[in-house]
């Protein structure tokens, strides 16, 4: 009985380690862009190619020593051939897994999370979905290695110790049907507006968001009109001598908390310059005081200055850290920082850095895409360290986060609804198929490698785009008119 249990444990261990090594090797090949045939090559290298090659070399060396020796050597080896191959298989796979997880844990996790189901292809059916769910769950089990290796220079020890407020709850956000005639209504002002200093002159009220907003988000809507708040536009250098002066000026001229937060957001977006030198060289201090004086910062500086503004204005603005996906769908090499703000009992998300015109492809386009953004849209490219800051009823895991199509808020801003593809990575043969609901009849263009497909503005839009040799990405662009400058709103990796 004991011998049976030992053999069972040995066989189970051998099969588990070998399957994990083969799965990891093939997923890495698929993640790097290799076709299914190449992924199979990566798999069979770990078993049986390398173990059998090792066994042949060792056997040849054994008999060579036997022929050369003048002493009497045993002509039988201590272990049988199958046992030796099994041990070599176990060693090769363990060495491969250990090296990859210790040296490149983020790559290993991303490969398993996004391409661990490469061999399922386009198969459909209940068993396929169960298998895919099991593979994703297994990949999620390695998330702790990814988290331990994550470098986020924007996160300080005190940030990790800061508790999440007890009143942080999921935020309800609902798509407003296009053409419904629904009008966004400004939240009712507080019964007793707070006035910090006498108002010398009353500037025009900020323009209301469009009559038909794309989403209702808590007590407001999204997106707000892409216009800098008039109070911020009217400020002069004399009004901006200190954070206290900025907040006094804004608070005295805005009674509605949503408007006040927008004005604080707009001041940071329009007054600060993104410090790219701190990304590649010596990182400058990112505390609120230094950033305010230099008007220069990275995401940490933007977010910490907003926290300071909120402290001075009485608005609860907190500092949030996490990871973001870049334009090709992969995680950024370093972490990110943004904010959450409480307004009238509900928490909202905002990222002033990603609304900065400098971050919008170098254009001068001021945007409000990440101001009070619906949590489901923020979750397409922002993944907070603390799951509660997703503001979702059911938080996404990191594996599910990476498997989503990479879409910007511009996709939803233009009221486009992605129907297919369903994931960030698409297996293609000769064509890339895109399906969108397009009730606003925006013009959509797809670029696959060097080839363009479209434009089209069909309400039920379906584009089939040829995939040229070496094309590794499909990018979706949108514009209000057929001619002019198109904005990229989604991208897919092609395999």
N, C-alpha and C positions, 0 to 999 in steps of 0.2 A: 504493500500500500504506500509506504513512504517513498519507494523508488518510483512509483507511478506519479505521485505528486511532484517529485523533483523533475521528472521528464516533462510533465505538463507545464511546470513553471518555466523550464528551459525553452521549450518549443514556443510557449506564449511570448516570452521575452524576445526570442529571436524574430518571430513574426512581427511583433509590434515595432521593434526598432527598425527592422528592414522596411516595413511598410511606411513608417514615418520618414525614413531617409529617402526612399524612392519618391514618395509624395512631395517632399520638400524640394528635391532636385528637379523633378518635372515641373513643379509650380514655378520655380525660379526661371526655368527656360521660357515658360509661357509668359511670365511677368516681364521678362526682358524683350519680348516681342517675337519669340520663336514660334513657328507653326507647331501643330499637334505632333507631326512626325519627329520634329526635333525634340519636343518635350519627352516623347517616348525614348529617344536616344539618351537623354539625361537620366531617365528612370533606369534603363537597363545597365547603365554604367555602374551604378551602385550594386545592382544585382541583375544578372550574374557576371557581367564582364570583368569588373575589377577583382572580385574574389577569385574567379577562375584563373585570371591572368596571374594573380599573386601565387595561387596554388601551383600553377605550371612552372613559374620561375623557381619556387622553392623546391619542387620535386626535381627539376633538372639540376639544381645546385646540389641536392642531396646525393643523387646518383653520380654526379661528377666527382664529389668528394670521396664517394665509395670506390670509384675506379682508381683514383689517384693514391688512395691511402694504402700503406703497406701493413697497417695493423688490421686486426680482426674487428670489424665494425658490424653492428647489428644490421641485417638486411631488411628488417621490418621496422617501420616507423611506429612511434608510440601510439599515435591516434590513427583512426581509419580516415580514408579520403573524404567521405561525407562529413565527418566531424570537423576535420580541418577546414573544409570549405565553409561550414556553418560558422565556425569561430572567426574566420577571416571576414565573412559577410558581416557578422556582428561588429567586429572591430572597425571595418571600413565605414559602416553607417554611423556608428557612434562617433568616430572621429569627425566625419563630415557634419553631423548634426551639432556636435559640441563647438566646432570651429565657427560655424555659421551663426549659432545663437549667441556665442560669446563675443564675436568680432563684429557681426552685422545683424543685430537682432531686429532693427527696424525694417531692413530689407526682407528678412525672413518672414516677419509678421505680415508685411504688406503683400508679399507674394502669396502666402497662404490665404490671407483674407480676401484678396481680389481675384486670384487665379487658381485657388485650390480646387475648384470644380471644373477645370479646363476640359477634362475628359468627358464631362456630361454634354458639352456642346450645346446644341439647340434642342436637345431631347425634352419632351414634355411628359407629364403624367405625375400621379401622386408619389410614386416611388422615387422619381427624379427630385421632386421638391423635398421629400424626406431626407434623401441622401445629401442634397445641397445644404439643407439646414444643419445636418449633422457635421458636415465638413466645416461650415462657418463657425459652429459652436466649438469644434476642436481648435480651429485657428484662434478663436477668442481666448482659449485657455492659455495662449502664449502672450497675451496682451501685457501681462505684468513685466515681461522682458523688455517690450517696447517702452513701457512707461518708465522703467528704471533707467533706460538709456537716453530718454528724451532730454535734450538740452534746451532750456528756455531761460535765456538771460533776463527776460522780463519778469521772472518770478523770484521773489525774495523769500527768505524764511518766514517773515511775518505775514506774507500773503497766504502761504499754505496753512498757517495757524489761524487765520481769520475765519470765524464761523460764518456759515451761510445764514442770513436772517431767517427767523422762524416763519415769517409771513411770505416767503418765496413760494409761490404756487404756479402751476401751469397757466399759461396765458391763452385765452381763447382767441383764435383768429379764424375768420371765415371768408372764403372767396365771395366777392360780390358779383353776381351774374352780369355779364356784359349786356348792355341794352335794357337793364331792369329799370332804369330811371332813378335808382336809389341815390340819394344825395347825402354826402357826408355832413354830419352836424357837429359843429364845434361843441366840445363839452361845456356844460354850464359853469360859469365862473364861480369861484368860492364866495360864500355869503359876505365875507369881509375881506376884500382884497388888501394884501399887505403892501404898504407904500414905504419904501426905505428913505426916500428923500422927495421933496416936492417936484412935481413934473413941470418943467419949464415950458415945454411944448409937447404936444401929443402927435407923434409921427403917425403916418397912415398905418392901419392894421395890416398885418402880413396877409398876403393873398391866401385864400382858403385852398385846400387841396382840390383836385378836380371833382366835378360833380359826381362822376362815377369813378370811385376809387376801386383799385383792384382787390383790396382786402379791408375788412373791418378788423381792427386789432384792439381788443379790450375796449377802452372808451375813446379810441381815436381811429384813424384809418391809415392806410399805407397805399402808395407813397404820398408824402407831402410834396407840395409844389417845389420844384427845383429852383427856388429863388431865395437868395440870402435874406435873412430877416431884416426888415427896414431899420430896426433899432441898431443892429450891428452895422448896417450900411452907413448910418448917420454918425457913427462914433469917430472922434478925432484922436490924435495922439495924446491930447490933454486929458481925454477920458480914459486912457489906457495905461496909466502910470504904474499901476499895481493890480494884482488880482482883486483886491478889495475894491478898487475904483471901477474895474470892469463890471463886477457883480453889482455894485451899487447902481451903476448907470442902467444896467439891463433890468434889474429887479424893480427899479422905480418906474419903468415904462412898460412892464409886462405883468399883468395880474394873473393870467391863465398859466398854470404850471406847465402845460404842454408847450405853449409858446416860449416860456422862459427857458425850458430845457433845450428847445430848438435854437434859441438865441445863443445859449452857452455853447452848444454844439457848433453853430455857425462861426462863432468867434474863433474857436480852436481850429476849425477847418480852413478858414480864410486868413488867419493871422500867422499860423505856424507853417514852417517849411520842413518837409521830410528830410532827415539827415542821413542820406545814403552812406556818407563816409563812416558813420558809426557802425555800419553793418560789416564793412570790410577792414576798417582800421581800428584805432583806439576808440572804445565806446565812451562817449561823453556822458556826464551825469544826467539822469533822466528824472530827477525830482521836480516837483511842480515849480518851485521857485526858480531853479536854473533854466528850465525850459521856457518859462514865461519871459525871463529877461533876455534870453538868446533868441527867442522865437524859432527855436530849432529843436527837433526831437524825432525819436522813432515812436513806434506804437506805444511803448511804455510811457514815454513823456506825454503823448497826447492823452492817454487814459488817466494818468496821475493828475494832470492839470484839470481834467474834468471832475475828478474826485474832489480836488481842492475847491473848485468853483462851486460844486454842490454843497460842500461844508459851509462856505460863506453865504450861499443863497438860501440855505435851509432845505435844499433838495437832497434826497438820499440817492447819491450816485456812488456805486461801488466798482471796485477794480476786479476784472475777470481775466484769468489767463487760460491758455489752452493751445490747440494746434489749428492750423488752417491748411486747406488744400490750395496749391498753386494752379496756374492756368492749364497745366497738363494733367491735373487730377491727382498728382502725387503730393504727399505731405511736404510742407515747407521744411527746410533743413533745421530751422530753429523755431521756437514757439512764438506765440503772438499774445497780445493783450488788447482788451476792449472793455466796455462798460455795460452795466445794467443800472437802471434807474427806476425808482418807485414813484409813481404818479397816481394820486387818488386811490391808494390801496392796492394797486396792481403793479407788477414789475414788467419792464420793457427792456429790450436790448438795443444798443447803439454802438457803432464802431466809427468814430470820427476819422481814424486813419484811412479806412477804406472809402470814405466819402471825400477825402482830400483830392482835389483835381490832379495833384502830382501822381497819385496812385492810379488814376484812371487813364492808363496807357499814355501818360505824359500830356494829355490834353488839358484844356482849361475848363473842362466841364464840371461845374459844381453839381453835386447830386445829393439826394437824401435817401439813397437806396438802403443805407444801414441805420437810418433813424427810425426808431419804433418799428423795426422790421419784424414781420411775422416769424415766430420761432421756426416754423417748418422751412422757411426760406433761409434763415440764418444757418440752419443745420445742414445746408447743402455744402457749405465750405468752412464753417466754424464749429470746432469741437472743444467745449470747455473742459478743463480738468475736473471740475465738480459737475456731475451729471445734472444736478438740480438747476444749474444755470442754462440748461437747454430750454427750460420753461415749457416742456412737453409733458403730456400726461404719461407717456411711455418713452423713457429716454433711449436714444440710439446707443448701441455699442460701437466701439471703434471699427470693428469689421464691417458692420452694416453701413457706417458712415463712409468708409472708403469705397464701398460697392455702389454707392449712388452715382447716377450721372452727374458730371460736374456742370452745374448750371449757375449762372449769376442771377441776381435779383432782376436784371433786365429782361429775362425770359418771362417772368410773371408780371413785370411792369407793363410789358406789351401784350399781356393777357394770353400769351401762348401757353398751351398745356401739352407737355411732352407725353406722347402715347407709346412711342418706340424709337430707339432701343430703351430697354429697362435698366441697363447697367452702365458702369463707367467704361468697361472694356467690351468690345464687340468683335466677335469672330466673323470674318467676312471672307467671301470667295472672290467674286468679281464686282460686287456692288455693295454699297452702303445704303440701307433703307431708313428713312426718317419719316415719322408720322407725328403730326402736330394738330391740335385743335387751335384754330386761328379766328376766333369770332370777331376781332377788331380788324381783320384783313390786312395785317402788317405784311410787308414784303420780306421774304425769307430767302436767304442764299446760303448754300453749303459749299465749303471748300474742302476737298479731299486731296491732300498732297498739292500738286500744282493745278489740279482741275477744279473748275467751278461748276456748280449744279444749281439751276434756277436763274433768276429769282422767280418766286411764285407767291401769290397772296390768296390762294384758295382757302376757304373757310375750313374745310377738312383737307389739310395739306399732306400730301404724300410725295416724297421725292426719292427716286432711286438713282444713286450717283455711282458712276463707274469708279473703281478703285485701281489706280495705276500701280505699277511696280514700285515697291519701296514706300508707298504711302502708309504712314503710321498713325495718322490722326485725321479726324473729321471735325471741322469747326463750323458751328452754326452762327450766322450773322442775321441781323434784323434791321429794318429801317422803315420809317413811316411812308416814304415814297420809293418808287422804283429806282430813281436815280439819286445819287448823293452818297454820303458816308454811312456805311453800315457798322453796327455795333456787334461785337461778338458776345453771345449770350450762353453758349454751351459748347462743350467739346467732348470727344470720345476717342479713346485709344482703339486702334484697329489692329487685330491680330489675325 
